[in-house]
């Protein structure tokens, strides 16, 4: 019996690299926003975890999704962010996304940046974990 084959990739991947990894951290401090930080990659292999984490906190009055350490975000992840942003806007809640250049590019290319309040960084605060910088980018 022949061994199962997998699609060719470049560069070649080891077996343990077939599923993208994403790490999640959520934190809150006083009246600051709830900040959910992701790092790694967001794609079809882990979109369910990404969605669970977003939906778990979607009722928060101020939610910040920090993607500054995400190396890749598939369109399915961007669509979910857009859906959450629209829903938050309709419900009168704040929803913001911290982006790096790669994520900003995906948002722009897909045309889904409209409606998502984007920031390029979070500022460390001695009193709390983080606060937002003033470089807000609105649609």
Secondary structure as GFF3:
##gff-version 3
##sequence-region A 1 139
A	DSSP	three_ten_helix	15	17	.	.	.	ID=ss1
A	DSSP	beta_strand	22	27	.	.	.	ID=ss2
A	DSSP	beta_strand	34	42	.	.	.	ID=ss3
A	DSSP	alpha_helix	47	56	.	.	.	ID=ss4
A	DSSP	beta_strand	62	73	.	.	.	ID=ss5
A	DSSP	alpha_helix	75	91	.	.	.	ID=ss6
A	DSSP	beta_strand	94	98	.	.	.	ID=ss7
A	DSSP	alpha_helix	101	110	.	.	.	ID=ss8
A	DSSP	beta_strand	117	119	.	.	.	ID=ss9
A	DSSP	beta_strand	122	124	.	.	.	ID=ss10
A	DSSP	beta_strand	130	132	.	.	.	ID=ss11
###
